[in-house]
Amino acid sequence: MALIKSISGIRGTIGGRVDDNLTPLDVVKFTSAFGTWLQNTKNKKNLKIVIGRDARISGQMMSSLVSATLQGQGINVVDLGLSTTPTVEVMVPELDADGGIILTASHNPKQWNALKLLNDKGEFISAEDGVEVLALAQNEDFNYAEVDDLGGYETRTDAFDIHIKQILALPMVDSETIRAKKFKVVLDAVNSTGGIVLPILLEQLGCAVVKLYCEPNGHFPHNPEPLKEHLMDICALVKEENADLGIVVDPDVDRLALIDENGEMFGEEYTLVAVADYLLRHKKGMAVSNLSSSRALRDVAKSLGSEYKASAVGEVNVVTLMKAENAVIGGEGNGGIIYPDLHYGRDSLVGIALFLSHLAKENKTVSELRATYPAYFMGKKKIELTPDIDVDSLLEKMKEEYKDEEISTIDGVKIDFSVNWVHLRKSNTEPIIRIYTEAKSQEEADRLADRIIAKIKSYIQR
Protein backbone atom coordinates (compact mmCIF):
# COMPACT_ATOMS: atom_id res chain seq x y z
CA MET A 1 0.00 0.00 0.00
CA ALA A 2 1.27 3.48 -0.74
CA LEU A 3 0.75 7.24 -0.67
CA ILE A 4 2.64 9.36 -3.18
CA LYS A 5 2.64 13.14 -2.84
CA SER A 6 3.94 15.03 -5.85
CA ILE A 7 3.74 18.41 -7.51
CA SER A 8 1.00 17.10 -9.82
CA GLY A 9 -1.28 15.84 -7.07
CA ILE A 10 -1.63 13.04 -4.56
CA ARG A 11 -2.26 9.37 -5.30
CA GLY A 12 -2.33 6.25 -3.27
CA THR A 13 -4.09 3.07 -2.31
CA ILE A 14 -7.39 3.30 -0.50
CA GLY A 15 -7.55 2.35 3.19
CA GLY A 16 -4.93 1.85 5.86
CA ARG A 17 -3.23 4.43 8.02
CA VAL A 18 -3.20 8.18 7.62
CA ASP A 19 -0.19 9.52 5.70
CA ASP A 20 0.75 6.00 4.62
CA ASN A 21 -2.22 5.40 2.33
CA LEU A 22 -4.93 7.47 0.68
CA THR A 23 -7.36 7.81 3.59
CA PRO A 24 -10.29 10.23 4.03
CA LEU A 25 -8.11 12.47 6.19
CA ASP A 26 -5.44 12.64 3.48
CA VAL A 27 -8.09 13.54 0.89
CA VAL A 28 -9.43 16.33 3.09
CA LYS A 29 -5.97 17.67 3.88
CA PHE A 30 -4.81 17.80 0.28
CA THR A 31 -8.09 19.24 -0.95
CA SER A 32 -7.83 21.91 1.74
CA ALA A 33 -4.30 22.73 0.58
CA PHE A 34 -5.43 23.16 -3.02
CA GLY A 35 -8.41 25.28 -2.00
CA THR A 36 -6.21 27.46 0.20
CA TRP A 37 -3.66 27.85 -2.62
CA LEU A 38 -6.39 29.01 -4.97
CA GLN A 39 -7.73 31.46 -2.40
CA ASN A 40 -4.23 32.87 -1.86
CA THR A 41 -3.55 33.05 -5.60
CA LYS A 42 -6.87 34.46 -6.78
CA ASN A 43 -7.48 36.73 -3.80
CA LYS A 44 -11.20 36.94 -4.55
CA LYS A 45 -14.51 35.70 -3.22
CA ASN A 46 -16.87 33.21 -4.83
CA LEU A 47 -14.22 30.86 -6.18
CA LYS A 48 -15.49 28.03 -8.36
CA ILE A 49 -13.91 24.58 -8.79
CA VAL A 50 -15.04 21.91 -11.25
CA ILE A 51 -14.68 18.29 -10.14
CA GLY A 52 -15.21 14.99 -11.92
CA ARG A 53 -14.26 11.37 -11.40
CA ASP A 54 -13.67 8.13 -13.23
CA ALA A 55 -15.68 5.03 -12.32
CA ARG A 56 -13.42 3.66 -9.59
CA ILE A 57 -15.15 2.03 -6.66
CA SER A 58 -13.71 4.66 -4.31
CA GLY A 59 -14.70 7.56 -6.56
CA GLN A 60 -18.03 8.44 -4.97
CA MET A 61 -16.53 8.49 -1.48
CA MET A 62 -13.66 10.70 -2.58
CA SER A 63 -15.95 13.01 -4.52
CA SER A 64 -18.10 13.56 -1.44
CA LEU A 65 -15.04 14.32 0.68
CA VAL A 66 -13.61 16.76 -1.87
CA SER A 67 -16.93 18.57 -2.40
CA ALA A 68 -17.64 18.96 1.31
CA THR A 69 -14.11 20.17 2.03
CA LEU A 70 -14.21 22.82 -0.68
CA GLN A 71 -17.64 24.00 0.46
CA GLY A 72 -16.24 24.18 3.98
CA GLN A 73 -13.65 26.60 2.65
CA GLY A 74 -16.33 28.79 1.10
CA ILE A 75 -15.61 27.55 -2.44
CA ASN A 76 -18.40 26.79 -4.90
CA VAL A 77 -18.32 23.30 -6.43
CA VAL A 78 -19.55 22.22 -9.86
CA ASP A 79 -19.71 18.43 -9.86
CA LEU A 80 -19.65 16.68 -13.24
CA GLY A 81 -20.01 13.28 -11.61
CA LEU A 82 -18.76 10.41 -13.75
CA SER A 83 -16.50 12.14 -16.25
CA THR A 84 -13.14 11.94 -18.01
CA THR A 85 -9.92 13.81 -17.43
CA PRO A 86 -10.16 15.71 -20.75
CA THR A 87 -13.83 16.56 -20.16
CA VAL A 88 -13.02 18.18 -16.82
CA GLU A 89 -10.17 20.04 -18.51
CA VAL A 90 -12.55 21.35 -21.18
CA MET A 91 -15.22 22.34 -18.66
CA VAL A 92 -13.01 24.45 -16.37
CA PRO A 93 -12.64 27.32 -18.88
CA GLU A 94 -16.09 26.59 -20.34
CA LEU A 95 -17.63 27.39 -16.94
CA ASP A 96 -15.16 30.20 -16.18
CA ALA A 97 -14.00 28.27 -13.12
CA ASP A 98 -10.91 29.00 -11.06
CA GLY A 99 -9.59 25.44 -11.07
CA GLY A 100 -10.46 21.79 -11.23
CA ILE A 101 -9.90 18.48 -9.47
CA ILE A 102 -10.01 15.16 -11.29
CA LEU A 103 -10.45 12.08 -9.14
CA THR A 104 -8.63 9.31 -10.99
CA ALA A 105 -5.53 7.19 -10.73
CA SER A 106 -5.39 6.93 -14.52
CA HIS A 107 -4.04 3.52 -15.56
CA ASN A 108 -3.37 2.26 -12.02
CA PRO A 109 -5.36 -0.74 -10.66
CA LYS A 110 -8.69 -0.32 -8.86
CA GLN A 111 -7.25 -0.04 -5.32
CA TRP A 112 -5.62 3.25 -6.34
CA ASN A 113 -7.13 6.70 -6.61
CA ALA A 114 -5.79 10.22 -6.87
CA LEU A 115 -6.48 13.93 -6.95
CA LYS A 116 -5.18 15.66 -10.08
CA LEU A 117 -5.15 19.45 -9.91
CA LEU A 118 -6.02 21.93 -12.65
CA ASN A 119 -5.56 25.68 -12.96
CA ASP A 120 -8.12 28.10 -14.39
CA LYS A 121 -7.14 27.15 -17.95
CA GLY A 122 -8.07 23.54 -17.30
CA GLU A 123 -4.40 22.54 -17.41
CA PHE A 124 -2.34 20.74 -14.79
CA ILE A 125 -0.81 23.16 -12.31
CA SER A 126 2.87 23.97 -12.77
CA ALA A 127 5.70 22.43 -10.79
CA GLU A 128 6.17 25.69 -8.88
CA ASP A 129 2.49 25.84 -7.96
CA GLY A 130 2.58 22.17 -6.96
CA VAL A 131 5.38 22.87 -4.52
CA GLU A 132 3.26 25.58 -2.88
CA VAL A 133 0.28 23.23 -2.54
CA LEU A 134 2.49 20.54 -0.98
CA ALA A 135 3.88 23.06 1.51
CA LEU A 136 0.37 24.14 2.54
CA ALA A 137 -0.60 20.50 3.05
CA GLN A 138 2.52 19.84 5.09
CA ASN A 139 1.89 22.82 7.37
CA GLU A 140 -1.89 22.29 7.48
CA ASP A 141 -2.22 26.04 7.05
CA PHE A 142 -5.97 26.12 6.40
CA ASN A 143 -8.83 28.40 7.35
CA TYR A 144 -12.45 27.30 6.93
CA ALA A 145 -15.53 29.42 6.31
CA GLU A 146 -18.17 30.35 8.83
CA VAL A 147 -21.69 29.06 8.32
CA ASP A 148 -23.01 31.99 6.31
CA ASP A 149 -20.04 31.81 3.95
CA LEU A 150 -20.09 28.10 3.04
CA GLY A 151 -19.63 27.30 -0.64
CA GLY A 152 -22.42 26.22 -2.96
CA TYR A 153 -22.83 22.90 -4.77
CA GLU A 154 -24.33 22.10 -8.14
CA THR A 155 -24.21 19.22 -10.60
CA ARG A 156 -23.92 19.33 -14.39
CA THR A 157 -25.04 16.57 -16.72
CA ASP A 158 -24.21 18.24 -20.04
CA ALA A 159 -20.40 18.12 -19.91
CA PHE A 160 -20.02 15.21 -22.34
CA ASP A 161 -22.36 16.89 -24.83
CA ILE A 162 -20.35 20.13 -24.64
CA HIS A 163 -17.05 18.28 -25.05
CA ILE A 164 -18.28 16.31 -28.08
CA LYS A 165 -19.85 19.37 -29.67
CA GLN A 166 -16.52 21.22 -29.45
CA ILE A 167 -14.71 18.26 -31.06
CA LEU A 168 -17.17 17.91 -33.93
CA ALA A 169 -16.90 21.66 -34.60
CA LEU A 170 -13.14 21.43 -35.23
CA PRO A 171 -12.29 22.05 -38.92
CA MET A 172 -9.88 19.10 -38.97
CA VAL A 173 -12.55 16.65 -37.81
CA ASP A 174 -14.22 15.54 -41.05
CA SER A 175 -17.45 14.11 -39.70
CA GLU A 176 -19.05 13.78 -43.14
CA THR A 177 -16.24 11.64 -44.57
CA ILE A 178 -16.13 9.47 -41.44
CA ARG A 179 -19.90 8.90 -41.55
CA ALA A 180 -19.70 7.84 -45.17
CA LYS A 181 -17.29 5.05 -44.24
CA LYS A 182 -19.66 3.53 -41.65
CA PHE A 183 -16.79 2.10 -39.64
CA LYS A 184 -17.46 -0.83 -37.33
CA VAL A 185 -15.59 -0.29 -34.07
CA VAL A 186 -15.01 -2.51 -31.04
CA LEU A 187 -14.59 -0.41 -27.88
CA ASP A 188 -12.88 -1.54 -24.65
CA ALA A 189 -13.44 1.10 -21.96
CA VAL A 190 -12.21 -1.06 -19.04
CA ASN A 191 -15.55 -0.56 -17.23
CA SER A 192 -14.97 3.13 -16.65
CA THR A 193 -16.29 6.41 -17.99
CA GLY A 194 -15.10 5.91 -21.55
CA GLY A 195 -17.95 3.42 -21.76
CA ILE A 196 -20.40 6.31 -21.33
CA VAL A 197 -19.00 9.01 -23.58
CA LEU A 198 -17.19 7.20 -26.39
CA PRO A 199 -20.23 5.34 -27.78
CA ILE A 200 -21.98 8.72 -28.02
CA LEU A 201 -19.06 10.25 -29.93
CA LEU A 202 -18.63 7.24 -32.21
CA GLU A 203 -22.33 6.98 -33.01
CA GLN A 204 -22.45 10.69 -33.87
CA LEU A 205 -19.63 9.92 -36.30
CA GLY A 206 -21.72 7.21 -37.93
CA CYS A 207 -19.83 4.26 -36.47
CA ALA A 208 -21.38 0.95 -35.44
CA VAL A 209 -20.10 0.28 -31.93
CA VAL A 210 -19.51 -3.14 -30.38
CA LYS A 211 -19.12 -2.58 -26.64
CA LEU A 212 -16.64 -4.56 -24.55
CA TYR A 213 -16.26 -3.72 -20.85
CA CYS A 214 -18.26 -0.49 -21.14
CA GLU A 215 -20.24 -0.77 -17.89
CA PRO A 216 -18.90 2.07 -15.66
CA ASN A 217 -18.80 0.07 -12.41
CA GLY A 218 -15.09 0.41 -11.60
CA HIS A 219 -14.45 -3.33 -11.66
CA PHE A 220 -11.64 -3.38 -14.18
CA PRO A 221 -11.76 -6.69 -16.12
CA HIS A 222 -8.04 -6.55 -16.87
CA ASN A 223 -5.07 -4.42 -15.92
CA PRO A 224 -6.28 -0.95 -16.96
CA GLU A 225 -3.01 0.10 -18.60
CA PRO A 226 -3.68 -0.30 -22.35
CA LEU A 227 -0.70 -2.52 -23.19
CA LYS A 228 -0.72 -5.48 -25.59
CA GLU A 229 -0.49 -8.13 -22.89
CA HIS A 230 -3.70 -6.83 -21.28
CA LEU A 231 -5.80 -6.65 -24.45
CA MET A 232 -6.21 -10.18 -25.71
CA ASP A 233 -10.02 -10.02 -25.40
CA ILE A 234 -10.49 -7.03 -27.68
CA CYS A 235 -7.90 -8.28 -30.17
CA ALA A 236 -9.91 -11.49 -30.54
CA LEU A 237 -13.26 -9.67 -30.68
CA VAL A 238 -12.15 -7.31 -33.46
CA LYS A 239 -11.45 -10.33 -35.68
CA GLU A 240 -14.60 -12.15 -34.59
CA GLU A 241 -16.78 -9.13 -35.39
CA ASN A 242 -14.97 -8.41 -38.65
CA ALA A 243 -14.56 -4.86 -37.35
CA ASP A 244 -12.57 -2.10 -39.00
CA LEU A 245 -10.68 -1.31 -35.81
CA GLY A 246 -10.60 -1.58 -32.05
CA ILE A 247 -10.33 1.33 -29.61
CA VAL A 248 -8.98 1.02 -26.08
CA VAL A 249 -8.82 3.74 -23.42
CA ASP A 250 -7.66 3.83 -19.83
CA PRO A 251 -10.07 4.59 -16.93
CA ASP A 252 -9.87 8.39 -17.24
CA VAL A 253 -9.79 8.39 -21.06
CA ASP A 254 -6.59 10.35 -21.67
CA ARG A 255 -4.67 7.44 -23.27
CA LEU A 256 -5.69 5.94 -26.59
CA ALA A 257 -4.61 2.60 -28.04
CA LEU A 258 -5.78 1.19 -31.36
CA ILE A 259 -6.21 -2.33 -32.75
CA ASP A 260 -6.12 -3.02 -36.49
CA GLU A 261 -8.65 -5.09 -38.42
CA ASN A 262 -6.50 -8.21 -37.96
CA GLY A 263 -6.60 -7.94 -34.17
CA GLU A 264 -3.02 -6.63 -34.00
CA MET A 265 -1.88 -3.65 -31.95
CA PHE A 266 -1.42 -0.43 -33.90
CA GLY A 267 1.05 0.59 -31.18
CA GLU A 268 0.47 3.24 -28.51
CA GLU A 269 3.49 5.14 -29.79
CA TYR A 270 1.89 5.33 -33.23
CA THR A 271 -1.42 6.84 -32.11
CA LEU A 272 0.32 10.22 -31.91
CA VAL A 273 2.33 9.54 -35.07
CA ALA A 274 -0.81 8.91 -37.15
CA VAL A 275 -2.66 11.97 -35.83
CA ALA A 276 0.42 14.15 -36.42
CA ASP A 277 0.73 12.76 -39.96
CA TYR A 278 -2.84 13.85 -40.66
CA LEU A 279 -2.56 17.32 -39.15
CA LEU A 280 0.89 18.22 -40.50
CA ARG A 281 -0.21 17.38 -44.04
CA HIS A 282 -2.60 20.29 -43.80
CA LYS A 283 -0.58 22.71 -41.67
CA LYS A 284 3.20 22.71 -41.43
CA GLY A 285 4.59 23.48 -38.01
CA MET A 286 6.01 21.93 -34.87
CA ALA A 287 5.30 18.49 -33.41
CA VAL A 288 6.26 17.83 -29.79
CA SER A 289 6.60 14.72 -27.66
CA ASN A 290 8.75 13.74 -24.71
CA LEU A 291 12.26 12.32 -24.84
CA SER A 292 11.07 8.75 -24.26
CA SER A 293 8.63 8.77 -27.18
CA SER A 294 9.24 7.16 -30.55
CA ARG A 295 11.56 8.64 -33.15
CA ALA A 296 8.82 7.89 -35.69
CA LEU A 297 7.14 11.22 -34.84
CA ARG A 298 10.30 13.11 -35.73
CA ASP A 299 10.66 11.15 -38.97
CA VAL A 300 7.07 11.81 -40.04
CA ALA A 301 7.26 15.51 -39.16
CA LYS A 302 10.45 15.98 -41.16
CA SER A 303 9.05 14.07 -44.14
CA LEU A 304 6.19 16.57 -44.24
CA GLY A 305 8.44 19.62 -44.08
CA SER A 306 7.70 20.26 -40.42
CA GLU A 307 9.82 20.35 -37.28
CA TYR A 308 10.05 18.25 -34.14
CA LYS A 309 11.22 18.95 -30.59
CA ALA A 310 11.29 16.81 -27.45
CA SER A 311 10.52 17.86 -23.89
CA ALA A 312 11.30 16.33 -20.54
CA VAL A 313 8.99 13.46 -19.60
CA GLY A 314 5.63 14.57 -18.15
CA GLU A 315 2.52 16.13 -19.64
CA VAL A 316 3.20 19.52 -18.04
CA ASN A 317 6.61 19.62 -19.73
CA VAL A 318 5.16 18.64 -23.11
CA VAL A 319 2.52 21.38 -22.86
CA THR A 320 5.09 24.00 -21.83
CA LEU A 321 7.21 23.25 -24.91
CA MET A 322 4.15 23.11 -27.16
CA LYS A 323 3.14 26.60 -26.06
CA ALA A 324 6.66 27.96 -26.48
CA GLU A 325 6.87 26.57 -30.03
CA ASN A 326 3.23 27.16 -30.98
CA ALA A 327 3.06 23.47 -31.85
CA VAL A 328 0.42 22.06 -34.21
CA ILE A 329 0.26 18.77 -32.34
CA GLY A 330 1.91 17.15 -29.35
CA GLY A 331 1.58 14.41 -26.82
CA GLU A 332 3.25 11.41 -25.32
CA GLY A 333 4.09 7.99 -26.67
CA ASN A 334 1.67 6.33 -24.26
CA GLY A 335 -1.23 7.18 -26.56
CA GLY A 336 -1.69 10.70 -25.24
CA ILE A 337 -2.89 13.17 -27.90
CA ILE A 338 -2.70 16.90 -27.13
CA TYR A 339 -4.42 19.04 -29.76
CA PRO A 340 -4.10 22.72 -28.84
CA ASP A 341 -6.94 23.82 -31.14
CA LEU A 342 -9.22 22.18 -28.55
CA HIS A 343 -7.24 22.33 -25.29
CA TYR A 344 -3.82 21.61 -23.81
CA GLY A 345 -4.47 18.20 -22.32
CA ARG A 346 -4.25 14.55 -23.38
CA ASP A 347 -7.61 13.74 -24.91
CA SER A 348 -8.66 10.36 -26.33
CA LEU A 349 -11.94 11.77 -27.64
CA VAL A 350 -10.32 14.27 -29.99
CA GLY A 351 -7.64 11.70 -30.77
CA ILE A 352 -10.32 9.26 -31.99
CA ALA A 353 -12.05 11.91 -34.10
CA LEU A 354 -8.78 13.00 -35.74
CA PHE A 355 -7.59 9.43 -36.33
CA LEU A 356 -10.89 8.43 -37.93
CA SER A 357 -10.73 11.53 -40.14
CA HIS A 358 -7.27 10.47 -41.30
CA LEU A 359 -8.31 6.84 -41.81
CA ALA A 360 -11.40 7.81 -43.79
CA LYS A 361 -9.55 10.23 -46.06
CA GLU A 362 -6.67 7.84 -46.71
CA ASN A 363 -9.10 5.09 -47.75
CA LYS A 364 -6.84 2.47 -46.21
CA THR A 365 -7.32 -0.25 -43.63
CA VAL A 366 -5.78 0.39 -40.23
CA SER A 367 -3.00 -2.13 -40.93
CA GLU A 368 -2.27 -0.52 -44.31
CA LEU A 369 -2.03 2.89 -42.64
CA ARG A 370 0.31 1.52 -39.97
CA ALA A 371 2.58 0.07 -42.66
CA THR A 372 3.22 3.56 -44.06
CA TYR A 373 5.09 4.62 -40.90
CA PRO A 374 8.70 3.90 -39.94
CA ALA A 375 9.01 0.68 -37.94
CA TYR A 376 10.60 1.14 -34.52
CA PHE A 377 10.66 -1.09 -31.47
CA MET A 378 11.15 0.02 -27.87
CA GLY A 379 12.79 -1.60 -24.89
CA LYS A 380 12.39 -0.66 -21.24
CA LYS A 381 14.82 -1.94 -18.62
CA LYS A 382 16.34 -0.71 -15.38
CA ILE A 383 19.50 -1.12 -13.37
CA GLU A 384 19.19 -1.26 -9.59
CA LEU A 385 21.97 0.40 -7.63
CA THR A 386 22.99 0.47 -3.99
CA PRO A 387 22.03 3.65 -2.08
CA ASP A 388 25.65 4.74 -1.75
CA ILE A 389 26.17 5.07 -5.51
CA ASP A 390 26.13 8.59 -6.96
CA VAL A 391 23.60 8.26 -9.77
CA ASP A 392 24.20 11.79 -11.07
CA SER A 393 27.92 11.03 -11.39
CA LEU A 394 27.16 7.89 -13.38
CA LEU A 395 24.93 9.80 -15.77
CA GLU A 396 27.62 12.44 -16.20
CA LYS A 397 30.12 9.72 -17.11
CA MET A 398 27.72 8.28 -19.68
CA LYS A 399 27.29 11.74 -21.16
CA GLU A 400 31.07 12.08 -21.48
CA GLU A 401 31.43 8.55 -22.90
CA TYR A 402 29.10 9.37 -25.79
CA LYS A 403 29.91 13.05 -26.20
CA ASP A 404 30.37 12.65 -29.96
CA GLU A 405 26.73 11.62 -30.37
CA GLU A 406 23.64 13.84 -30.18
CA ILE A 407 23.03 14.33 -26.44
CA SER A 408 20.12 15.82 -24.50
CA THR A 409 20.31 16.43 -20.75
CA ILE A 410 16.98 18.16 -20.13
CA ASP A 411 15.71 14.99 -18.43
CA GLY A 412 18.45 12.56 -17.48
CA VAL A 413 20.66 11.71 -20.44
CA LYS A 414 19.37 10.83 -23.90
CA ILE A 415 21.85 9.63 -26.49
CA ASP A 416 20.70 9.72 -30.12
CA PHE A 417 22.68 7.41 -32.36
CA SER A 418 22.20 7.34 -36.14
CA VAL A 419 19.66 4.49 -36.16
CA ASN A 420 18.62 4.12 -32.51
CA TRP A 421 18.62 5.89 -29.16
CA VAL A 422 18.84 5.32 -25.41
CA HIS A 423 17.33 7.46 -22.65
CA LEU A 424 18.64 7.17 -19.09
CA ARG A 425 16.52 8.56 -16.26
CA LYS A 426 17.10 8.26 -12.55
CA SER A 427 14.27 7.48 -10.18
CA ASN A 428 13.38 10.19 -7.66
CA THR A 429 12.36 7.64 -5.02
CA GLU A 430 14.88 4.78 -5.26
CA PRO A 431 18.45 4.10 -6.47
CA ILE A 432 17.46 3.02 -9.98
CA ILE A 433 18.36 4.15 -13.47
CA ARG A 434 15.56 3.51 -15.95
CA ILE A 435 16.77 2.67 -19.43
CA TYR A 436 14.58 3.28 -22.48
CA THR A 437 15.78 2.26 -25.92
CA GLU A 438 14.42 2.29 -29.46
CA ALA A 439 15.73 0.58 -32.58
CA LYS A 440 14.66 -1.02 -35.86
CA SER A 441 14.01 -4.38 -34.18
CA GLN A 442 13.09 -5.56 -30.70
CA GLU A 443 16.29 -7.60 -30.49
CA GLU A 444 18.40 -4.57 -31.37
CA ALA A 445 16.58 -2.39 -28.80
CA ASP A 446 17.18 -5.00 -26.08
CA ARG A 447 20.82 -5.44 -27.08
CA LEU A 448 21.37 -1.69 -26.89
CA ALA A 449 19.91 -1.62 -23.38
CA ASP A 450 22.11 -4.52 -22.29
CA ARG A 451 25.18 -2.80 -23.73
CA ILE A 452 24.41 0.40 -21.84
CA ILE A 453 23.79 -1.55 -18.61
CA ALA A 454 27.16 -3.25 -19.02
CA LYS A 455 28.85 0.11 -19.54
CA ILE A 456 27.23 1.57 -16.39
CA LYS A 457 28.31 -1.48 -14.36
CA SER A 458 31.85 -1.09 -15.63
CA TYR A 459 31.93 2.43 -14.17
CA ILE A 460 30.62 1.17 -10.84
CA GLN A 461 33.31 -1.49 -10.62
CA ARG A 462 36.18 0.92 -11.24
N, C-alpha and C positions, 0 to 999 in steps of 0.2 A: 504494500500500500504506500501511497506517496502523495506529497503536496509540493508543487513546484510554483514558486513565485518568480515572475519575470516581468520585464518592462512591458510585455504585450498583454499581460493579464495574469490570472491565477488558474491553475488546473490541478486536478488531483483525483484520487479515488474516494468514492463516497463512503462515509462511515468512519469509525475509529476515533482517535483522540484528536483534540484540538491542536492545530499547528503541525500535526503529523499527516493528517488527511484532510480532505475537503468536507468539513463539517458545517452545520448551520452557522455556528459562530464565526467560522472563517469566511463564509459567504457574506455575512452581515458586516464584518470588519472591512473586507475588501471593497464591498459596495459603498460603505460609508466613506472610505478613502477616496474613491472615484467621485462620489457626490461632492465631497468637500473640495477636492481639486477643481472641479468645475465651478463651484461657488467662488473659490478664490480667483480663478482665472477670468470668469465672466463678470464677476462683480455686479450682478444684477438680480432682481427678483423674478419669480415666475419662470424658473428654469424648466426645460422640458427634455426628458430622456426617452428615447424609443428602445423598447426591449423586445426580443423574440428568442425562440428556442427551437432546437431540433427535437426529435421525438424520443430522446432518452428517457428511461424510466424515472430518473431523478429530476427531469426537467421541470415538472409542475411544482415540485417542492421548492426548487431553487428559484423559479420565477416568482413564487409567492414571497419568499424571503427578500429577493431583490426589490420587488415592488414596494413592499411594506417599509423597507429600510429607506428607500428614496423618498417615499411619502413622509416618513418620519423626519427627514431632513428639510421638508418643505419644497420638495421637487415634484413636479407633475410628471406622471408616467403615462406613456402611450404603449399599450401592450398589444403586440401583433400576434401573440399566441404562438402556435406552431408555425414556424417560418424557416427561412434559409439565411445563411450569412449574407449573401449578396442582396437579398430582399431587404434586410434590415439596413444594409449600407445605402441602398437606394432611397429608403423611406426617411432616413434622418434629414437630408436636405429637402426632400419632398415636403416634409411636415415642418420645416424650419425649426428643427430641434437643436438643442445644444450639445447633444452627444447620444451615444447608443451603447447598449450592452447586449452582446449575443451570448446566449447560454448554450455552449456546445464544446465538446472535446474533439471536434473534427473527426479524424479517422481512428481515434483511439477506441478501444473496446467499451462495452456498455457500462462497466463499473466506473468509468471516468466521466467527469464533466468539467466545465471551465467557464470562466467569465472572460470574454474578449471585449476590449474597450475601444469605442469609436469617438472621434472628435466631431465637431459640428459639420464637417464635410462628408461624414459617413465613412471616414477612412480610419485605419488603426492609428492610435495615438503614437507620437514619436518616442524615440528612446529617451530623450530628455524628459518628456512629460511622464513617461512610465516610471522613471526614477523618482519623480516627485510624488506620484501616487504610492509607490512602495514605501517611501519615507513616511507619508501620512499614515499608512496602515501600521507601520512599525511603531510609531509614536502614539497611535490611537488618538490623534488630535482631531476629534470630531465634536460638533455641536449640533444638537437636534432641535427641531422647531417646537414651539409651544402649540397648544391645541388649536388655536384659531389660525395658525399659519401652516397647518399640515398640507402636504401636496395632494393634488387631485389624481384620479385614476380613470382612464378610459381604455376601451378596446377598439381595435380596428380589424375589420374582416376583408378589406378591399386591397390589402398590400400586394398580393399576388397579381391581381388584375392590373394594378398600376404598373408593377414591374414588367409584366408581359406586354402591356400596351406600349411602354417606352421602348422595349426591344423591337417590336414589330414596326415601330415608326422609324427605326434607323434606316437610312438610305442603303446601307450595305447588306441589309437583310432582305433578300428577294423572296418574299412570301409567295408571290404568284408563281414563280418558277418551281419553288419547292412543292407547292400544292399540285402542280401539274404532274409531278413525278409520282405522287401517291406512295411514298416510301412506307414500307412495313418495318416497324422498329420494335425490338424487344428492349424493355427497360428494367434494370435492376436498381432499385432505390434503397436497398438494404434496410427495408422497413423503417424508413425515416421520412422526412418532410419532402424529399424529392418525389415521393410517391403521390403527393397531393398536387404539386404545382407542375411537374414536368408533363404528365398526361394532358393537362390543359394546354400548355404551350404547343406540344406536338400535334394535338388534334386541331388547334387553330392553324397549324401549318399543313394541314391536310394529311397527316400521317395516321396510319393504322397502328395502334399501340397494343402490344402484348405485354401485360404487366407481370413482373416477377419480383416478389418481395417488395410490394408497394403499399403494404398496410402500415401506417405510421404508429406502431406500437412500441418501438424502442427495443424489441427483441431481435437483435441483429442475427440473421441466419448464417452468416459467415463473418470472418474477420472483416471489419468495415473498410480497411484500406484497400483501394481498388487495384490490387496487384494480380498478376496472372494466376498465381497459385491459389487465389481465393475465389476465382471466377469460373470454375468449371461448369457450374449449372447454367449460367447464361450462355457460355460458349456452345454448349450442347443444344440449348433451346433455340438459338439463332439458326442453327442448321435444321433442326427439327421443324421449325416454323417457316423455313425457306424465306427468312427475313432479309431485308437489304442491309441491316446493320443492328448492332446492339449498343446500348448506351448504359454506362455505369457511373453512378455518382457516390460520393461519400455521404455521411449522415447530414452534414450541413450544406451540401451541394455547392462547394467551391472547387471541387476537383472533378475532372471529367475524363473518363476513359472510354475508348471505343472498341468495338468488336467488328471485324469484317464479316462479309456474307458467308465465309467458310468457317466461322467460329474461331477465328484466330485473332489475337490481340493486335490492334492497330499500333499500340505502344503509347503509353502516357506521354512520353517525351514528344511524340509526333502530333499530339492534339494541337499544341501551340504552333508547331511547324506548319501544319495544314492551314490553320486559320491565318497565320502570317502570310503564307503563300497567296491566299485569296486576297487579303487586304492590300498587300504591297504591289500586287498586279495593277491595282487601281489608283494607288497613291504612294509614290516613292517617299521614303522617309527612314526613320530609325526603328529598329526592332530591339527589344531589351529582354534579357533573361538573366538568371543568376549564374555564377561561375560554375556550378555543378550541373547545369543543364546541357543538353546535347549541342554539339557543334553543328548539327544539321540546320538549326535556325540561322546561324551565321552564313552557312553555305547558300541557303535559299534566299536570304536577304541580298547577299552579294550578287547572286545570279539574276536578280530582278533590278539591279542598279540601286539598291538601297544599302543602308549601313546597319551595323550591329554593334552593341556594347553590352558588357556584362557587369552586373552589380554584385555586391556581397550577397550571401544567401539570406533569405528572409523577405517576405512580401513588402514590408515597409521600405527596405533598401531598393527593391525593384521599382516601386512606385516613385521613390525619390529621384532615381536616375531617369525614369520615364518622363517625369515632369521637367527635369533639367534639360533633356534632349528633345522635348516635345514629341515623344515617340508615337508612332502610328499604332503599335501593338506591343504588348509585353506580357510577361507572365513567368511561370516557373515550370520546370520539366516534369512536375508531378501532375500535370493535367490542369494547371491553373491558368485560365485565360483572363487577362486584364485588358479591357477595351475602353480606352479613355473617352471615346465619344459617348459612352453610357455612364461609366463611373470608374474610379480608380480602386477596384477590388476584384479579386478572383471570382469569376461568375460563370458557372456551368450553363446557365440558361442562355446567356448571350453567346457563349461558346458553341452550344448546340445549333442555334439559329444561324450563326456565321458558317459553321462547318457544313450544315445542310445546304446553305446557299452555294457554297463552293462545289459540293458534290453534285448538286443539281445542274449547275452551269457547265461543269466539266463533262457531264454525261458519261461518267465512268462508274464502275463498281468501287466499293471501298478498298478492296485489295488492289485494284488497278491504280487507284489514286496513291495508295501507300507505296507502290512500286516506283513511282516517279520521284521519290525523295531519296537522298543519300542514305545508305545503310550504315548505321552505327550501332554498337553494342556497348553497354555500360557494365562496369563492375564496381561493387561496393565492399570494401574490406576495412579492417581496423587493426591497429597494433596496440596492444595493452602494455603500458609502461609502469614501472614502480614509481611511487610518489616522489622519490628523491631526484628523479630525472628532470632536467630542465627542458621542457617541451619547446619553448621558444627558441632555445639555443639549437636544438635539433632542426627546427624548421629553417633557421638562419643558415645552417650548414647545407641543407638541401638547396636552398636558394643559391648559395655560392657554387655548389657542385654543378648546377645546371644554368649558370649565368649566361651562357651563350645561346640559350633558348629564349623563347618569349615567356616572360615571367610576370605574374600579377600577384601582388601582396595585399590587396584590399581586404581579403578574407582568407587568412592562412597563406598558403603558397600554392599557386596554380602554375604548372609548367606545360606550355603548349609546344608539343613537338610537331613535326610536319604532318604526320598522319594520325596522331593520337594525342591524348593529354592525360595528366594526372592532377588531382586537386587534393591537397593535404590540409585538413582542418583539425585543430585541437578541440577537445571537449572542454566546456566550461565547468563541468561538474566532476570529472574523473580524469585520471592520467591516461588518456587515450588519444591517439591520432587517427582520425577517420580518413580513409583513402578511397577517393572516387576516381575511376578511370573510364576512358572511352576509346574504342578502337574499331577497326573494320570487321572484327570478329570477336565473339565472346572469349575464345581461347586467348587471343591477343590481348584483350582488356585484362583478363585474369593474370596473364604472364607479366604484363606491365606492373600491375599491383604487387605481385610477388617480388619483382625485381626492385621496386622501390622499398618494400618492406625489408628486403635483404640489405639494401644500402643503409637504411636507418639503423638497423641492428649493428651494422659494421661500425657506425659512429659510436654507438653505445658501448661497444666492446673495447674501444680504443682507450 
